């Protein structure tokens, strides 16, 4: 039997389909020391909520005004002992007080090679479209810590993929997602294990 006290509780924040969340959940399902404790979403009908339900993981739907009040949800995170926050396609900028409550304990994934194609408005397909418009030869993924400057936290991991002339948003997004699914869970594991 595993002793729950030895498990580091982690929350995943996501707004969309949740394919990364699903990979992370699967990766940590039987992990001896890391537990996906909570799924947080701003959308009750997001795919990630169905994934939480299917995996019997508690989920929390956050409401805009309360979320941006800063630390309003903090008690709900601390009550279940959340120690790390993983942003896997969470579309709201985190309030500063939440970032300060988890210093160097929030990890984001960005679907491009930061510092290029980051910042305001650069999310999801907008990123891929901008890369195609600029006729870039490569794209990729960036896994980074979240600090108070949007998309500029310390980079933990990057890897690239080729962008071909025939690529579309759909094919480029599929390449980037494949990289995310391959690397994100393992990078999370390495970072958390190092910080334990
Ligand atoms: C990913 O491409 C991630 O990089 C970005 O949002 C997307 C989420 O995809 N931040 P999914 O919901 O995990 O499929």
Boltz pocket constraint, residues with backbone or C-beta under 6 A from the ligand:
constraints:
  - pocket:
      binder: B
      contacts: [[A, 14], [A, 16], [A, 17], [A, 18], [A, 19], [A, 20], [A, 21], [A, 87], [A, 88], [A, 89], [A, 90], [A, 109], [A, 110], [A, 111], [A, 124], [A, 176], [A, 177], [A, 180]]
      max_distance: 6.0
